Amino acid sequence: MKRKYLLIASTLVLALTNINAQVIIAHRGYWKTTGSAQNSIASLMKADSIALYGSEVDFWLSSDGVPVVNHDAEVTLNGEKLVVQDTPLATLRKVTLSNGETLPTVEEYLDAFAQCKHVKLIIEFKSHKSKEREDLLAEKVMDMVRQRGLQEKVEYIAFGVNFVQQARKLDPKAPVFYLNGDLSPQVLATMGLSGFDYHYNVLYKRPEWVKKAHELGQKVNVWTVNKPEDIQKVIDLKVDFITTDEPLLVREILQKQ
């Protein structure tokens, strides 16, 4: 009988862990762990290994039209700062991440993601110098996603209105969220978006936006929430997803609710 109760308890703990993980998105992957680095393929696989809802990643277009993975607008190579969107792929491939990986192409990243069992990929399109370059990046990336049959496992986010509108146009069924924090849920509804993904300070000033978004059938994500007090505040606001550099901490706090 004791063994039976232990089995039931273990099952309940596992179920609770899985439920709580479904609101957590690892910011730039799960990079605060051994052998990982921000926006590395390792950070994606490590996010999948702890069964989070999603792993966020940032995409740019190189000067010769190849989608690549990086957060900042610039990279450093041999002590020199290079603007990603003004640099050809051959040069960007010489950049090494802090864990020793070569700066990945989107094609490599999606091939790795296709092997993931748990996480969704939260793709952020980074704002470029022209609408034409943004449209080309969106078209190329979303075509790669379709070719691999990953549409059901991918969501899109962007600070730029052009990007979210283009993503919605290219795949009307895809979850698309706006990041910039300046548009109300009502406005986002007129754009046909899935909801918003705003910094937590925006929601502290406009907590009513969470309720309004839910009334409109939208989802609410919040970034980048790392401190225990902020994690608790956004949980109390009843957001749907929490983007964080501290996924295990968020999971721990959620389990105590």
N, C-alpha and C positions, 0 to 999 in steps of 0.2 A: 504493500500500500504506500509506503514511504517513497519507494522508487517511482510509483505512479504520480504522486504529487510533485516530485522533483521534475519529472518529465513535463507535466502540465505547466509548472512555473517557468521552466526553460522556454517552452513554446510561447508563453505569454510575453516573456521578456523579448524574445526574438521578434514577435509580431509588433510589439511596441516600438522596437528599434526601427523596423522597416517602415512603420507608419510615420514616425517622426522624421526619418530620412527623406520622406517624400516632399518635404517643403524646403530642403536645403540645396542650394546651388553653390558649388565651389568656384570662387572668383579666380579666373585664370587657371582653373584646375586646382587639384589638391597639391599645392606646391610647398607647404610648410612641413615637409617630411623628408627623410633621407633619400637622396638620389633624385630629387625632383627639382623643378625650376618653373617659374611662371611661364604659362603658355607653351610648355614643352609637351611632347607626346607622353612622357612619363607622368606628368601631372594629370593628364586625361585618364590614363590607365589606373592611376592611384585613386582618383575620384570614383572610378567605376568599382574598384576593389572594395570600397567602403559603402557601396550601394546608396549613393546620394541620388536625389532627383535629377540634378543636372550638373554639367561642367561648362563654365563660361569660357569663351575664347574670342580673340580679336583678330580680324582679317583686314589686310591691306592689299593693294595691287601694286606690283613692282613697276618700274618705268617701262619695261618691255611686256607688260600685260599678263604677268603670272601672279595669281593670288598666293599670298604668303601670310604666315602667322607671326604677329608681334603686337604688343600693346602700344608702346610709345610711337610717336611720329618719327623718331630718330633711332638709329642703332649706332653703336660704337665699334669701329674696326681699326685695330692698330692705333688706338688713341684718337682717331678722327671720327667726328660726328657725321653721319650720313642720313639724309632724309629718305625714308623707306620708299615713298611713292616716286622719288626722283632717281632711284638707284636700280640698276638691272639685277636680275636674279643671280647671275654668275657672281656678282660682288656680294650680294646678301648671303649667299650660301657659304661665304667665308666667315660669317659671324657665328660665334660659338656661345651657346647659352651657359648659364652658371653650372649646370650639371654635366656639361660636356657635349650635349646634343648640338647638332647643326641647326640653325634657324630653319624651322620646317616650312615646306610648302603646304598649301591647303589640301592638295591631292594626297600627300603623305598623311596628313592629319586625319582626313576622312577615311582613308584606308585603315588606319588604326582604330578609328571610332567604330567602324563597321564590325569590329571584333568585340566591342563592349557589350556587356550583358544587362547592365542596370541603368546607367545614366542616359539622359538626353543631352544633346549638344546645344548649348545656348550661344548662337553665333552673333557676335557684335560686328557690324559693318562700321569701320572707322571713316569719319568724314574726310573727303578728298577735296582737291582744289577745284574740281569741275564736276558738274552734273554728269557729263559724258563718262568720266572715269568711274564715278559711283555706279552708274547704270551698268557699265561693263563688268565691274566687280560683282555686283548682284547677279547678273545674268550668268556669269561663269560659275560662281559658287553654287547657285541654285540648280544649275544644270548638272554639276558634279554630284550634288545630293540626289537628284532624280536618277542619274545613271546608276547609282549604288542602291537605289530603293530605300533611302533613309528618310523619306519625307515625314513619316510618322514619329521619328525620333529627334527631329530638329526644330528649334524655335529661333526666331530672329529678333534682335534688338538693335536700336541705333539712336544716336542723338539727333541725327538729321532727318527732317521731314521727308526729303526726297528719298532717302533710303527706305523708310518704312512704307512709303507709298509705292515704291518700286517693288519691294518684297511682296506686298499685298497684291499687286498687279500680276507678278510672275507666278504666284501660288496663292490663290484666293482662300485656300483651306489652311494655310500655314499659320501657326500662332505668331503674331507680330506685335511687339511692344515698343513703346516710345520711352526714351531715357531722359529727356532734357529737363523735365520738371515744370514746364511752363504752360502746359495745356491741361484743361479740366477733363474729367471722364466724359462729360457731355460732348466736348469737341472731338475727343478720340473716337467716340461712337459714330460721329458723322464721317470719320475717316475710315470706318470699318476695321479698326484695330482691336486686338484681343484684350488690351488693357495697358497699364503703364508700369514702368520699372524705374522708380524715382529714388533719389537719395533720401535717407531717413529724415534729414532736416526738413525736406519739403513736406513730408507727412506730419511732422511735429507741428508745423504751421497750419496745415490744412488736413487735419484728421478726418474731416467729413468726406474727403475725396475717396477714402477707402470704402465707406458705406455706399456712396453714390456709385462707385465702380461696380460693386457687387449687385446693386439694384439694377444696373444696366447689363448684367451678365458678364462683366469683365473680370479678369484676374489681376491681382496686385502683387508685384514684386518690389523689393526694396534693396538698395545697395549702399555701401559695402559695410555690413554690420558686424563689428568685431568685438566690441566691449560688452561685458555681461549686462550692464544697465541698459544699453541700447537694444541688445537682443531681446531683453524682457519687454521693453517698451513696444517694439514692433510686434511681438507676439500678442501683447495686450490690444494692439490696434487691429488684430485679426487679419494680418496680411496673409496672402496665399503662399508666397515664396520668400526666402531670405537668402540673399547673395552675400557670401562671407569668405574671408580668408581663414576663418577658424571653424571649419565644419564640425569637428568633433566637439567643440565647446557648445555650438548651437544645439547639437544633438543632445548633449548632456543636460542643458537647460530645459529643452523641450520635454525630456523624459521626467523631469521633476514637476511638470505642470499638473 
